[in-house]
Amino acid sequence: MVLQWGLIGEAVLADPPRLRSVRRITAGPVPDDAFNRVAMLVHKLIDAPIGVVCLVDEDRQVLAGQVGMPEPMASAREMPLTHSFSRHVVVAGEMQVVADVRADPRMRDNPMIREIGAIAYVGAPIVDPDGLIVGALCAIDQEPRVWTPSEIALIGELAEVCSSEVCLRIARSAAEEARRAAESAHHQLELLAELTESLAATMDVEEAMRRLGDIVTAALADWCVVALADDPGGRGPARVSATHCDPDRAADMARLAELAAGSHADLQAMIRAVRARGRPVRSVDGDTEMRSRISDAELSEITARAGFGASMIVPVVSPVRRRAVGAILLVNRPDRPAFSAAEEWTAAEVGRRAGLAVENGRLYREQRHVAEVLQRSLLTELPVIPGMELHARYLPAQHGAAVGGDWYDAFAQPDGSVVVAVGDVTGHDIEAAATMGQLRNLVRGDAYGRDEEPGALLTALDQALHGLRVPASATAVLARVRTCWSGYEVGFANAGHPPPLLLLPDGQVQVWWVPPEPLLGLPPRDEPRTTARRFVPAGSTLVLYTDGLVEDREQLLDDGIARLSAVLRENAARPGDELCARLLEVAPHRSDDIALLLVRLT
């Protein structure tokens, strides 16, 4: 029966809801004015040498308020549970009144009998809002004493006062916890919103990893390692990025990333660990658990300098492939607490959103590859023509599918003339590129073998686009170059396109403005398109280009053309390939595709 009672007592004392209330009431063994006043009332009103407000924890008793306790207990304000009479109030669930504790089987071995001479005891329960007993208000005498009914009633009334104070403090503590939880939730949502916005702004995986590290180390961990493997089975290439909240650790983090990428087995071990559990893996002691997985000595030294305390590994999960494609190692310095459950939830969300960014990057790379292959298949391989040097460049816009409707072309005619063209189909996607392919082929098919002027050829192209119902809207310059007694004759037609430029042998630049004519693909006009004609000396360079090379939203088109003309003058003596490179360097923000064709007339 004694053993059974002991087990029941241990269960009551260790009850988690009760202990949670105890720990909400007081900050620990420190003086508490409110409870000291109640203890003083006990001392004065019933003439007891010792009055104590006791809070009974799992393994100790806190003297929240006391009068008459000798040193060192008066200053320590706590004692082991073995010294507690009040624990019997908690276990019994009711007031305990004992005239002589030496005669009570439960209390006669208590060390307090010897240490402070405690003989008589009366204790009344102090309860929380749920009726759980968190402690007792007690009076202790140092000689046997029969407690009177009025004294017992007064102890009970004062215990009710203590219970009211306890309920008030727990309500305040709960409100403060709710406030902190709301702040934490708001902070976590802000972090996730910032992360989502930042990752959505880039399709480059390495840049996404860097942004993720910056955001995580600013709000969630002291440092982190983001590791991705295209093949989680262990055979694919590894990408690793490391970030520390201390900028002075940047060199260490760069070296850590380099070493971690080389230690592919360690990376795969991290990924397999989180794949096996399918959720974050938290560690309180990073030195013994997480660091044991680091096999490289230099890597281990760097992590030690960074501060390896509590840590957590989070899976980076692909929402498409539904498997871990990487892991994020979050680490705090040893002087910081372990990651909380709320932080684990946030970290798991970070991993999911990182997985979405990785998947978006992968799909973007695949789409970009397809687009680049399509673009290369549609662009002309420049012919080798005696008396001419042809140089061309195509650059996709910096954003989008890396393919668009810009194009260039050059081909020799049977009569010895050469047809060159540059055009720009409306749009910046694969549909624009496909339309561009149709348009280019129509130009080639219609112009080859015919001796009409460029204006007549573009007029016929308008009719073909309309009659074949090709959904094209495009600008273009089409030119025919012939040799003549003075050098070369260039006839050209311009359908709403930026003007050609001519770099003369003396370094001067001509801008071939002509009256504007409509874009290709609009309803056919009654008037035929016109052909302009220029006579060009040998040694000149004809420059055809699309608007991506000169247009800037913050400047006029004339300013962009003037800028391009200046570069031509400054680099007139450079070889064709170098001149192309210099011209592309002055392109504005690259929000549009660029096609460039240089025709050097030797």
C-alpha positions as CSV (number, residue, x, y, z in Angstrom):
1,M,0.0,0.0,0.0
2,V,2.9,2.4,0.8
3,L,4.5,1.6,-2.5
4,Q,1.2,2.2,-4.4
5,W,0.7,5.5,-2.5
6,G,4.3,6.5,-3.4
7,L,3.7,5.8,-7.1
8,I,0.4,7.8,-7.1
9,G,2.2,10.7,-5.3
10,E,5.0,10.7,-7.9
11,A,2.4,10.8,-10.7
12,V,0.6,13.7,-9.1
13,L,3.7,15.7,-8.6
14,A,4.9,15.1,-12.1
15,D,1.6,15.9,-13.8
16,P,2.6,18.1,-16.8
17,P,-0.4,20.5,-16.7
18,R,0.3,21.1,-13.0
19,L,4.0,21.7,-13.5
20,R,3.2,24.1,-16.4
21,S,1.1,26.2,-14.0
22,V,3.8,26.1,-11.3
23,R,6.4,27.4,-13.7
24,R,4.1,30.2,-15.0
25,I,3.6,31.6,-11.5
26,T,7.1,32.6,-10.5
27,A,10.4,33.3,-12.1
28,G,12.1,31.0,-9.6
29,P,13.7,31.3,-6.2
30,V,13.6,35.1,-5.9
31,P,11.7,37.4,-3.4
32,D,8.1,37.9,-4.2
33,D,6.4,40.8,-2.4
34,A,2.8,39.6,-2.9
35,F,3.5,36.2,-1.4
36,N,5.8,37.6,1.3
37,R,2.9,39.7,2.6
38,V,0.6,36.7,2.8
39,A,3.3,34.8,4.7
40,M,3.6,37.8,7.1
41,L,-0.2,37.7,7.7
42,V,0.1,34.0,8.7
43,H,3.0,34.8,11.0
44,K,1.1,37.6,12.8
45,L,-2.5,36.5,12.8
46,I,-2.0,33.0,14.1
47,D,1.3,33.6,16.0
48,A,3.2,31.0,14.0
49,P,7.0,31.3,14.0
50,I,7.2,30.4,10.3
51,G,4.8,31.2,7.5
52,V,5.5,30.0,4.0
53,V,3.9,30.2,0.5
54,C,5.2,27.0,-1.1
55,L,5.1,26.2,-4.9
56,V,5.8,22.5,-5.4
57,D,7.8,21.7,-8.6
58,E,8.7,18.2,-9.8
59,D,12.0,18.0,-7.8
60,R,12.1,21.0,-5.6
61,Q,10.0,23.3,-3.5
62,V,10.1,27.1,-4.1
63,L,9.5,29.4,-1.2
64,A,7.6,32.1,-3.1
65,G,6.9,33.9,0.1
66,Q,8.3,33.3,3.6
67,V,8.7,34.7,7.1
68,G,10.8,33.1,9.8
69,M,12.8,30.6,7.8
70,P,16.4,30.4,9.0
71,E,19.4,30.8,6.7
72,P,20.5,29.6,4.3
73,M,17.0,28.6,3.2
74,A,15.7,32.1,3.7
75,S,18.1,33.4,1.0
76,A,18.1,30.4,-1.2
77,R,14.3,30.4,-1.2
78,E,14.1,26.8,-2.4
79,M,14.7,23.3,-1.0
80,P,14.7,19.7,-2.3
81,L,11.4,18.0,-2.5
82,T,12.6,15.6,0.3
83,H,12.4,18.6,2.7
84,S,8.8,19.5,1.8
85,F,5.8,19.0,4.0
86,S,3.6,20.7,1.4
87,R,4.1,18.0,-1.2
88,H,1.7,16.0,0.9
89,V,-1.0,18.6,0.4
90,V,-0.5,18.3,-3.4
91,V,-0.6,14.5,-3.3
92,A,-3.6,14.3,-0.9
93,G,-5.5,17.1,-2.7
94,E,-6.6,18.7,0.5
95,M,-5.5,20.7,3.6
96,Q,-3.2,18.8,5.9
97,V,-3.3,19.6,9.7
98,V,-0.7,17.9,11.8
99,A,-0.1,18.7,15.5
100,D,3.2,16.8,15.6
101,V,4.9,15.7,12.4
102,R,7.1,13.2,14.3
103,A,4.0,11.1,14.9
104,D,2.9,11.2,11.2
105,P,4.2,8.2,9.2
106,R,4.4,10.3,6.0
107,M,6.4,13.2,7.7
108,R,8.4,11.8,10.6
109,D,11.5,11.3,8.5
110,N,11.5,14.8,7.0
111,P,15.0,16.5,7.4
112,M,13.3,19.7,8.3
113,I,12.5,18.3,11.8
114,R,16.2,18.3,12.5
115,E,17.3,21.3,10.5
116,I,14.8,23.9,11.6
117,G,13.0,22.2,14.4
118,A,9.7,21.9,12.5
119,I,7.2,20.1,14.7
120,A,3.6,21.3,14.0
121,Y,2.3,21.9,10.5
122,V,-0.8,23.1,8.8
123,G,-1.0,23.6,5.0
124,A,-3.9,24.6,2.7
125,P,-3.9,24.0,-1.0
126,I,-3.2,26.8,-3.5
127,V,-4.9,26.0,-6.8
128,D,-4.7,27.2,-10.4
129,P,-7.7,28.1,-12.7
130,D,-8.2,24.4,-13.5
131,G,-8.3,23.4,-9.9
132,L,-4.8,21.8,-10.0
133,I,-2.9,22.1,-6.7
134,V,0.4,24.0,-7.4
135,G,1.5,24.4,-3.8
136,A,0.4,25.3,-0.3
137,L,0.1,28.1,2.2
138,C,1.5,26.7,5.5
139,A,2.2,27.6,9.1
140,I,5.0,25.8,11.0
141,D,5.5,25.8,14.7
142,Q,8.6,24.5,16.5
143,E,6.7,22.6,19.2
144,P,3.6,20.4,19.2
145,R,0.5,22.4,18.6
146,V,-3.2,21.7,18.3
147,W,-4.4,24.0,15.6
148,T,-7.7,25.7,16.5
149,P,-10.6,25.8,14.0
150,S,-10.3,29.6,13.6
151,E,-6.6,29.2,12.8
152,I,-7.3,26.5,10.3
153,A,-10.1,28.6,8.7
154,L,-7.8,31.6,8.5
155,I,-5.1,29.6,6.8
156,G,-7.8,28.4,4.3
157,E,-9.0,31.9,3.6
158,L,-5.5,33.2,3.0
159,A,-4.8,30.2,0.7
160,E,-7.8,31.4,-1.3
161,V,-6.1,34.8,-1.6
162,C,-2.9,33.1,-2.9
163,S,-5.0,31.1,-5.3
164,S,-6.5,34.3,-6.7
165,E,-3.0,35.7,-7.2
166,V,-2.0,32.5,-8.9
167,C,-4.9,32.6,-11.3
168,L,-4.2,36.2,-12.1
169,R,-0.6,35.5,-12.8
170,I,-1.4,32.5,-15.0
171,A,-3.9,34.6,-16.9
172,R,-1.2,37.2,-17.5
173,S,1.4,34.6,-18.4
174,A,-1.0,33.0,-20.9
175,A,-1.8,36.4,-22.4
176,E,1.9,37.1,-22.7
177,E,2.6,33.7,-24.3
178,A,-0.3,34.3,-26.7
179,R,1.2,37.7,-27.6
180,R,4.7,36.2,-28.1
181,A,3.2,33.4,-30.1
182,A,1.3,35.9,-32.3
183,E,4.5,37.9,-32.8
184,S,6.4,34.7,-33.6
185,A,3.7,33.6,-36.1
186,H,3.7,37.1,-37.7
187,H,7.5,37.0,-37.8
188,Q,7.5,33.5,-39.4
189,L,4.9,34.6,-42.0
190,E,6.9,37.7,-42.8
191,L,10.0,35.5,-43.3
192,L,8.2,33.1,-45.5
193,A,6.6,35.9,-47.5
194,E,10.0,37.5,-48.0
195,L,11.5,34.2,-49.0
196,T,8.8,33.4,-51.5
197,E,9.0,36.8,-53.1
198,S,12.8,36.7,-53.3
199,L,12.9,33.1,-54.7
200,A,10.2,33.9,-57.2
201,A,12.3,36.8,-58.6
202,T,15.0,34.6,-60.0
203,M,15.1,31.4,-62.0
204,D,18.8,30.9,-61.4
205,V,19.3,28.1,-58.8
206,E,22.6,29.4,-57.4
207,E,21.2,32.9,-56.9
208,A,18.1,31.3,-55.2
209,M,20.4,29.4,-52.9
210,R,22.3,32.6,-52.0
211,R,19.1,34.5,-51.3
212,L,17.7,31.7,-49.2
213,G,20.9,31.7,-47.1
214,D,20.7,35.5,-46.6
215,I,17.1,35.4,-45.4
216,V,17.5,32.4,-43.2
217,T,20.6,33.7,-41.4
218,A,18.9,37.0,-40.8
219,A,15.9,35.5,-39.0
220,L,16.2,31.8,-38.2
221,A,19.7,30.6,-37.6
222,D,23.3,31.9,-37.1
223,W,24.5,30.1,-40.2
224,C,23.3,27.6,-42.8
225,V,24.4,25.3,-45.6
226,V,22.1,24.8,-48.6
227,A,23.0,21.6,-50.5
228,L,21.3,20.4,-53.6
229,A,21.9,17.3,-55.7
230,D,20.2,16.9,-59.1
231,D,20.3,13.2,-58.5
232,P,19.5,12.4,-54.8
233,G,20.7,8.9,-55.4
234,G,24.2,10.1,-55.1
235,R,25.5,10.3,-58.7
236,G,24.4,13.8,-59.7
237,P,26.4,17.0,-59.4
238,A,26.2,18.8,-56.1
239,R,25.5,22.5,-55.5
240,V,26.4,23.9,-52.1
241,S,26.0,27.4,-50.7
242,A,26.9,28.5,-47.1
243,T,26.0,31.7,-45.4
244,H,26.8,33.1,-41.9
245,C,25.1,36.0,-40.2
246,D,28.5,37.5,-39.5
247,P,29.9,39.0,-42.7
248,D,33.5,38.4,-41.3
249,R,32.8,34.7,-41.8
250,A,32.2,35.0,-45.5
251,A,35.6,33.5,-46.5
252,D,35.1,30.6,-44.2
253,M,31.6,30.0,-45.6
254,A,32.9,30.1,-49.2
255,R,35.5,27.5,-48.3
256,L,33.0,25.4,-46.4
257,A,30.7,25.3,-49.5
258,E,33.7,24.3,-51.7
259,L,34.7,21.5,-49.3
260,A,31.1,20.3,-48.8
261,A,30.5,20.1,-52.6
262,G,33.6,18.0,-52.9
263,S,32.6,15.8,-50.0
264,H,29.7,14.5,-51.9
265,A,29.2,11.5,-49.6
266,D,28.6,13.8,-46.6
267,L,26.1,15.7,-48.7
268,Q,24.2,12.6,-49.7
269,A,24.2,11.4,-46.1
270,M,22.5,14.6,-45.1
271,I,19.9,14.2,-47.8
272,R,19.3,10.5,-47.0
273,A,18.8,11.4,-43.3
274,V,16.0,13.8,-44.0
275,R,14.5,11.6,-46.7
276,A,14.3,8.7,-44.3
277,R,12.2,10.7,-41.9
278,G,10.5,13.0,-44.4
279,R,10.7,15.9,-42.0
280,P,13.3,18.1,-40.3
281,V,15.7,16.5,-37.9
282,R,16.5,18.5,-34.8
283,S,19.6,18.2,-32.7
284,V,20.2,19.9,-29.3
285,D,23.9,19.1,-29.2
286,G,25.3,19.7,-32.7
287,D,28.8,18.7,-31.6
288,T,27.9,15.1,-30.9
289,E,25.2,14.4,-33.4
290,M,25.5,16.5,-36.6
291,R,29.2,17.1,-36.6
292,S,29.8,13.3,-36.4
293,R,28.7,13.2,-40.0
294,I,31.4,15.5,-41.2
295,S,34.4,13.5,-42.3
296,D,36.7,16.2,-43.6
297,A,39.1,17.6,-41.0
298,E,39.2,21.2,-42.5
299,L,35.4,21.2,-42.9
300,S,35.2,20.3,-39.2
301,E,37.5,23.1,-38.2
302,I,35.5,25.7,-40.2
303,T,32.2,24.6,-38.6
304,A,33.8,24.8,-35.1
305,R,34.9,28.4,-35.8
306,A,31.5,29.2,-37.1
307,G,30.0,28.0,-33.8
308,F,28.3,24.6,-33.9
309,G,25.6,24.3,-31.3
310,A,21.9,23.3,-31.8
311,S,21.2,22.3,-35.3
312,M,18.5,21.2,-37.6
313,I,18.5,19.5,-41.1
314,V,15.5,20.3,-43.3
315,P,14.7,18.5,-46.5
316,V,14.4,20.5,-49.8
317,V,11.5,18.6,-51.4
318,S,10.5,18.9,-55.0
319,P,6.7,19.3,-55.3
320,V,6.8,17.7,-58.8
321,R,9.1,14.7,-58.1
322,R,7.9,14.4,-54.5
323,R,11.3,13.6,-53.1
324,A,14.1,15.3,-51.4
325,V,16.4,17.0,-53.9
326,G,18.6,18.6,-51.2
327,A,18.9,19.6,-47.6
328,I,19.3,22.8,-45.5
329,L,21.5,22.6,-42.4
330,L,20.6,25.3,-39.9
331,V,23.0,25.9,-37.1
332,N,23.0,28.1,-34.0
333,R,26.0,29.0,-31.9
334,P,26.5,27.0,-28.7
335,D,25.3,29.8,-26.5
336,R,21.9,29.9,-28.1
337,P,18.9,27.6,-27.2
338,A,17.8,24.6,-29.3
339,F,15.4,25.2,-32.2
340,S,11.8,25.3,-31.1
341,A,8.8,23.4,-32.6
342,A,7.6,26.7,-34.2
343,E,11.0,27.2,-35.8
344,E,11.0,23.6,-37.0
345,W,7.6,24.3,-38.7
346,T,9.0,27.4,-40.3
347,A,12.2,25.6,-41.4
348,A,10.0,22.9,-43.0
349,E,8.1,25.5,-44.9
350,V,11.5,27.1,-46.0
351,G,12.5,23.7,-47.4
352,R,9.2,23.3,-49.3
353,R,9.5,26.7,-50.8
354,A,13.1,26.1,-51.7
355,G,12.0,22.9,-53.4
356,L,9.5,24.8,-55.5
357,A,12.3,27.3,-56.5
358,V,14.6,24.4,-57.4
359,E,11.9,22.8,-59.5
360,N,11.1,26.2,-61.2
361,G,14.7,26.6,-62.0
362,R,15.0,23.1,-63.4
363,L,11.9,23.6,-65.6
364,Y,13.2,27.0,-66.7
365,R,16.6,25.5,-67.7
366,E,14.8,22.8,-69.7
367,Q,12.6,25.3,-71.4
368,R,15.6,27.6,-72.0
369,H,17.6,24.7,-73.6
370,V,14.7,23.8,-75.9
371,A,14.3,27.5,-76.8
372,E,18.0,27.9,-77.5
373,V,18.1,24.8,-79.7
374,L,15.0,26.1,-81.6
375,Q,16.6,29.6,-82.0
376,R,19.9,28.1,-83.3
377,S,18.0,26.0,-85.8
378,L,16.1,29.1,-87.1
379,L,19.1,31.4,-87.4
380,T,21.1,31.5,-90.6
381,E,24.6,30.1,-91.0
382,L,26.3,33.0,-92.7
383,P,27.6,32.3,-96.2
384,V,31.1,33.0,-97.4
385,I,30.9,35.6,-100.1
386,P,33.9,37.0,-102.0
387,G,34.4,40.7,-101.4
388,M,32.4,40.7,-98.1
389,E,32.8,39.8,-94.5
390,L,29.6,38.9,-92.7
391,H,29.4,38.9,-88.9
392,A,26.3,38.3,-86.8
393,R,25.2,38.0,-83.2
394,Y,22.0,37.0,-81.5
395,L,21.4,37.6,-77.8
396,P,18.1,36.7,-76.1
397,A,16.5,38.9,-73.6
398,Q,17.8,38.5,-70.0
399,H,14.4,37.4,-68.9
400,G,12.0,35.0,-70.4
401,A,12.4,31.9,-72.5
402,A,15.7,32.9,-74.1
403,V,14.1,32.9,-77.5
404,G,12.2,35.5,-79.5
405,G,11.3,36.9,-82.9
406,D,14.6,38.7,-83.8
407,W,16.4,37.4,-86.8
408,Y,19.0,38.1,-89.4
409,D,19.7,36.6,-92.9
410,A,22.2,36.8,-95.8
411,F,22.3,34.9,-99.0
412,A,23.9,35.3,-102.5
413,Q,21.7,35.7,-105.6
414,P,22.4,34.0,-108.9
415,D,23.1,37.5,-110.4
416,G,26.0,38.0,-108.0
417,S,24.1,40.5,-105.7
418,V,23.7,39.7,-102.0
419,V,20.5,40.0,-100.0
420,V,20.8,40.9,-96.3
421,A,18.0,41.3,-93.8
422,V,17.3,41.9,-90.2
423,G,13.8,41.7,-88.6
424,D,11.9,41.6,-85.4
425,V,8.6,39.7,-85.0
426,T,6.4,41.0,-82.2
427,G,6.7,39.0,-79.0
428,H,9.4,37.3,-77.0
429,D,8.4,33.7,-76.8
430,I,8.6,30.4,-78.7
431,E,5.5,31.4,-80.7
432,A,7.3,34.6,-81.9
433,A,10.3,32.4,-82.8
434,A,8.2,30.0,-84.8
435,T,6.5,32.9,-86.6
436,M,10.0,34.4,-87.3
437,G,11.0,31.1,-88.9
438,Q,8.0,31.3,-91.3
439,L,8.7,34.9,-92.1
440,R,12.4,34.3,-92.8
441,N,11.6,31.4,-95.1
442,L,9.0,33.5,-97.0
443,V,11.6,36.2,-97.5
444,R,14.1,33.7,-98.8
445,G,11.7,31.9,-101.0
446,D,10.2,35.0,-102.4
447,A,13.5,36.9,-103.0
448,Y,15.8,34.2,-104.3
449,G,16.4,34.2,-108.0
450,R,14.4,37.4,-108.5
451,D,15.9,40.8,-109.4
452,E,13.2,43.0,-107.9
453,E,14.1,45.9,-105.6
454,P,13.7,45.4,-101.8
455,G,10.6,47.5,-101.8
456,A,8.8,45.3,-104.3
457,L,10.0,42.2,-102.4
458,L,8.5,43.5,-99.1
459,T,5.3,44.4,-100.9
460,A,5.0,40.8,-102.2
461,L,5.8,39.6,-98.7
462,D,2.9,41.6,-97.3
463,Q,0.6,39.9,-99.8
464,A,1.9,36.5,-99.0
465,L,1.4,37.0,-95.2
466,H,-2.1,38.1,-95.8
467,G,-3.0,35.5,-98.3
468,L,-1.5,32.6,-96.3
469,R,-2.9,34.0,-93.0
470,V,0.4,34.0,-91.3
471,P,-0.2,35.7,-87.9
472,A,2.9,37.9,-88.1
473,S,3.5,41.4,-87.2
474,A,7.1,42.4,-87.7
475,T,9.6,45.2,-88.5
476,A,12.3,44.5,-91.0
477,V,15.0,46.0,-93.2
478,L,15.7,44.2,-96.4
479,A,18.7,45.2,-98.6
480,R,20.3,44.1,-101.8
481,V,24.0,44.8,-102.2
482,R,25.5,45.0,-105.7
483,T,29.0,46.0,-106.9
484,C,29.3,49.1,-109.1
485,W,31.9,51.3,-110.7
486,S,32.3,53.4,-107.5
487,G,32.3,50.5,-105.1
488,Y,28.9,49.2,-104.0
489,E,25.2,50.1,-104.5
490,V,22.9,49.3,-101.6
491,G,19.1,49.4,-102.2
492,F,17.0,48.9,-99.1
493,A,13.4,49.0,-97.9
494,N,12.5,49.7,-94.3
495,A,9.2,48.4,-92.7
496,G,9.0,50.3,-89.4
497,H,12.5,49.2,-88.4
498,P,15.4,51.2,-86.9
499,P,17.6,52.8,-89.6
500,P,20.7,51.0,-90.9
501,L,24.1,52.5,-90.1
502,L,27.0,52.8,-92.4
503,L,30.6,53.1,-91.1
504,L,32.7,54.8,-93.8
505,P,36.4,54.1,-94.3
506,D,37.3,57.5,-92.7
507,G,35.5,56.6,-89.5
508,Q,32.4,58.7,-90.2
509,V,29.0,57.2,-89.5
510,Q,25.8,57.7,-91.7
511,V,22.3,57.0,-90.3
512,W,20.1,56.0,-93.2
513,W,16.8,57.6,-92.1
514,V,13.9,57.2,-94.6
515,P,10.2,58.1,-94.4
516,P,8.5,55.6,-92.1
517,E,6.5,52.8,-93.7
518,P,4.1,50.3,-91.9
519,L,5.1,47.1,-90.3
520,L,4.9,43.8,-92.2
521,G,1.8,41.7,-91.7
522,L,-0.7,44.6,-91.5
523,P,-3.5,44.6,-94.1
524,P,-2.0,45.2,-97.6
525,R,-1.8,48.8,-98.8
526,D,-2.6,50.1,-102.3
527,E,0.8,51.9,-102.5
528,P,3.8,49.7,-103.1
529,R,6.7,49.9,-100.6
530,T,9.6,52.1,-101.6
531,T,13.3,51.3,-102.2
532,A,16.0,53.7,-101.0
533,R,19.4,53.6,-102.7
534,R,22.8,54.5,-101.4
535,F,26.3,54.3,-103.1
536,V,28.9,53.0,-100.7
537,P,32.7,53.2,-101.1
538,A,34.8,50.0,-100.6
539,G,36.0,49.6,-97.0
540,S,32.7,50.6,-95.5
541,T,30.7,48.5,-93.0
542,L,26.9,48.3,-93.1
543,V,25.3,47.7,-89.7
544,L,21.8,46.2,-89.5
545,Y,20.3,45.6,-86.0
546,T,17.1,45.2,-84.1
547,D,15.7,47.7,-81.6
548,G,16.9,45.8,-78.5
549,L,20.4,47.2,-79.3
550,V,19.3,50.9,-79.1
551,E,15.9,51.2,-77.3
552,D,15.9,52.3,-73.7
553,R,12.7,53.2,-71.8
554,E,14.5,56.2,-70.2
555,Q,15.8,57.6,-73.5
556,L,14.7,58.5,-77.0
557,L,15.5,56.1,-79.9
558,D,17.7,58.9,-81.4
559,D,19.8,58.8,-78.2
560,G,20.4,55.0,-78.6
561,I,21.3,55.4,-82.3
562,A,23.7,58.2,-81.4
563,R,25.3,56.0,-78.7
564,L,25.7,53.1,-81.3
565,S,27.2,55.5,-83.8
566,A,29.7,56.7,-81.3
567,V,30.9,53.2,-80.6
568,L,31.2,52.5,-84.3
569,R,33.4,55.6,-84.7
570,E,35.6,54.7,-81.7
571,N,36.1,51.1,-82.8
572,A,36.2,51.6,-86.6
573,A,39.6,49.8,-86.9
574,R,38.7,46.7,-85.0
575,P,38.1,43.4,-86.7
576,G,34.5,42.4,-87.3
577,D,34.1,40.0,-84.3
578,E,35.5,42.6,-81.9
579,L,33.4,45.3,-83.3
580,C,30.3,43.2,-82.8
581,A,31.3,42.6,-79.1
582,R,31.8,46.4,-78.6
583,L,28.4,47.1,-80.0
584,L,26.7,44.6,-77.8
585,E,28.4,46.0,-74.7
586,V,26.5,49.3,-75.0
587,A,23.1,47.6,-75.2
588,P,20.7,48.9,-72.5
589,H,19.0,46.7,-69.9
590,R,18.6,43.8,-72.3
591,S,14.8,43.6,-71.8
592,D,14.5,42.7,-75.5
593,D,16.2,40.3,-77.9
594,I,19.1,41.6,-80.1
595,A,20.0,40.6,-83.6
596,L,23.0,42.2,-85.2
597,L,24.4,41.9,-88.7
598,L,27.6,43.5,-89.9
599,V,28.4,43.6,-93.7
600,R,32.0,44.7,-94.4
601,L,32.4,45.6,-98.0
602,T,36.1,45.1,-98.8
